[in-house]
Amino acid sequence: MKAVVKYDHQDNCVEVRDMPAPVINPDQVLIQVAAVGVCGSDIHMWHEHQSWKIKIPVILGHEFCGTIAEVGRNVHGFQPGERVAVETAASVCNECVFCRSGNYNLCPSRLGYGNLIDGAMAEYVAARPQILHRIPENVSFEQGCPGGADLRRQSHGA
């Protein structure tokens, strides 16, 4: 799949690359990305001005929505074809006081899309169902994603 990748810890080391599509585990869903926003943090990483740790290479993008393409066998309550917006907390511990109180965005083990886990400037993303929010049919993907552009209207060529 085509993806926007930060590939080195230097300024301007971002390019469109062919990357493997994610394979979901039984507790995840596969999202076909329809819209993704460009956050200021994406610009900071492009210019290597971020103050946080990132893995290299990493697919950028953490503000996104799309359509569920596949549902893991342990996931209940979601079906392929549903339109969803996705929160940024790609991975959390589920054991700390923050996770147990519903404040998983504060989990000290939290891994976010687009810096420590591959993000949404790609065709597909694996996600936990706990961070999915259905988007009504009368809401466009651009409206469902902060600063998003509808990728279905964009060329996927490099």
Residue, then its C-alpha position, 0 to 999 in steps of 0.5 A: m500500500k502507498a503511505v507517507v513515511k518519516y524515514d530518518h531523523q533529519d529535516n525533510c525525510v518524508e516521502v510516499r513509499d510502498m509499505p505492507a498493509p497491516v494484518i489485524n489480530p483477533d481483537q482489532v479491526l482493519i480501517q480503510v482510511a478515507a480522510v486524514g488530517v495534517c496536524g501540526s505535529d506531522i509538520h514538526m516531524w517532517h522538519e524534525h522539530q518534534s520534542w517526543k520520541i518517534k520510531i523510524p520508519v513510521i507512517l504519519g497521521h493520527e487524525f483520521c476516519g474511514t470504513i471498517a474493511e475487516v473485523g477480528r474474530n473477538v470483536h463484537g458490535f462492529q461490522p465491515g462497511e461501517r463508517v468510523a472516526v478513530e481516536t489517537a490512542a493506538s495502544v494502551c496497557n489496560e491496567c494502570v489507574f488511567c486505563r481502568s478509570g476510562n482515561y486511557n489517553l493518559c496511560p503512561s504506556r500509551l502508543g499513538y498513531g503516527n509516531l510510535i505506531d504506524g499511522a493513517m497517511a496510508e490506505y489501511v490502519a489496524a485499530r482497537p474497537q474501543i477507540l472507534h466512533r461511528i460517523p452518521e451517513n449525513v456527515s462527510f469523511e472530511q467533517g468526521c476528521p479534523g482538517g481531513a481531506d477525502l482520500r477517495r478523491q485523491s490519486h494514490g500515485a507517488 
